[in-house]
Amino acid sequence: MRIHLATDHAGLEFSTQLQHHLAAGGHEVVDHGPVEYDPLDDYPSFCIRAAQCVVADQTAGIEALGVVFGGSGNGEQMAANKVRGVRAALVWSLATAELAREHNDANVIAIGARQHTFEQVAQFIDRFVNTPFSGEQRHARRIAQLAAFETDGSLQPDPREADSFDPEAG
């Protein structure tokens, strides 16, 4: 599998270590930067490029996922989620890594490099990469709702509700 990595200065050391860890696991790793430590670097361009490449690969039929890092992972997740077709999840445990794939079919995860040890991060990523999407109808329906909103701004009502929320009506 191809794994796209991106970070900022806070995750640079983890990114370098992970490239070796993932390559040793048989994955093709693409590093989207940065390549050197700069405490004033800006994560959005690195994370957005990684997210764009995940979507491009998946669209081309290439099995690919992404991992983005920062101090907390929050900003990196937000940046990745700006890319159409990305479902980036903030991961902080083995359970959230597994559920991101199993229930949400996440194709990118964000991790706070200042929040975890390298061993924890490697375990989160391994769990994420090795967990398949369950394909359950309820999860697929929710993902389709997100994709519809992303594509044309439509909100599909919850099929269990008689009335749907109209943001125009207040």
N, C-alpha and C positions, 0 to 999 in steps of 0.2 A: 504494500500500500504506500502511496505517496503521502507524506505528512509535511504540511506547510507550517513553518514556525515564524513567529514574529514577536518582538518584545520592545522594551525600551531599556534604558540603562539599568533599571532595577532588576530586570530578569536576564541580563546578558550572560551572567555566569551559568545560570540554569540552562539557558538556551544552548550554550556551547556543550555542556555536559549531556544534554538530551539528544543532541545530534549524534553523539557517539552511542548512547543507549539505544536509540531507535534504529540506527544503522546496524547495530549488533543484533537487533531483533528482526533484521531482514527488510526493513522499510527504506524507501527512498526518501531522503530528507531534503527539503528545499528551505533554505534560510533566507528570510526576507529582511533581515537586519534588526538592529544595526550590527555593524561588523567591529566597531570599537566603542569603548566606553566614552560617553559624553553625558555628563549629568544634566545637560540642558536639552537633550534630544526630545523630540515629540513623537509619541507612539502612534497617533492616528495614521500617518502615511505607511508605516511598517505593517500595522494590523490590517488596514484596508487592502493593501496589496496582497497580503497572505489570503485574506478572505476572498478577494476577487479570483485568485488562482484556484482556490478550492472549488468555487462554483464553475469556473471554466473547465477544470479537469472533470468534474462530475458531469457536466453537460456533454463533454467529449467521450464519456463512458469510462473514464479513468477513475479507479477507486482512490479517493483522496479525502483527507480530513485536515483540519487545522488546529493549531494550538497557539494561543497568544498569551503573553505574560506582561505583567507590570507589577508595581508594588502591591496593589490590592486585586488587580484583575478587572475591576469595575469599568474603568475608562476603556480598556482594551476590548472588553465585551461590547460596550456601546459602539465603539468604532467599527468592529467587525459586523455588528448587526445593521449598520447603515448600508451594507452591500446586499442588493436584491438577491434572494435565494439563500442567504445565510441564516442559519438558526444557531446562534452562539449562546452557550450556557456558561454561567459562572460556576466553577467546580471548586468545592472545598472539602470533599470527602469521597470515599470510594462509592458511597451510595449515590451522591449527586453525579458522579462521573458515569455510573451505570444507567441511572434514570435519564440522563441527558440523551443517551443513545436509544435506550429501550422504549421510552415513552415519547420523546420529543424529536427523535431522529436528528439530533443536533449534528451539524457537520463541522462545527468549530467549538472549542472550549477555551475559556479564559481562566487563568489561575493567578493568584496573588503570590508572587515570588517571595515577598517579605512575610508571608503568612505560614509558610510550610518549609519543611526540610526537602532536600533534593530527593531523598528516598520516597517521601510521601508523594511528591509531584510525579515521579516516575511511575509509582503505583496508580495514581489517578489516570495518567495518560494511557498506561497499559490497559486498565479496565475500560476506559472510553473506547480505545481502538478495537478491543476484542469483544465488545458487546454489540450484538446486532439490534436493529430496530425490531420491535415485537411484531409490527404490522397489524396490531389489534385495530379494529374498526374505529373505536372511540378515539384512539390516538391519531389515526390517519385522518379522521374527520376534523380534528382540531388543527392539525398541520395544514390541511386544505383551507381552513378558515383563515389562518395566518397568511397563506400564500395569496388568497383572493384579496385580502385587504391590501397586501403589499403591491399587488398588480393593479387593482382598479379602485381601491378605497372602499370596496363593499364590505359590509358587515353582515354575515349570515347569522340569523337568529338561532339561539339554542333551540333545538327541535322540541324540547320539553316545555318551552314557554309559549303561552298563547299570544302574548304581546311582546313585540321586540322593542328595544330601546332605540329611540330616534334622537340623535344628538342635536339635530336641527330644532326639534320641538322643545328641548331643554328638559 
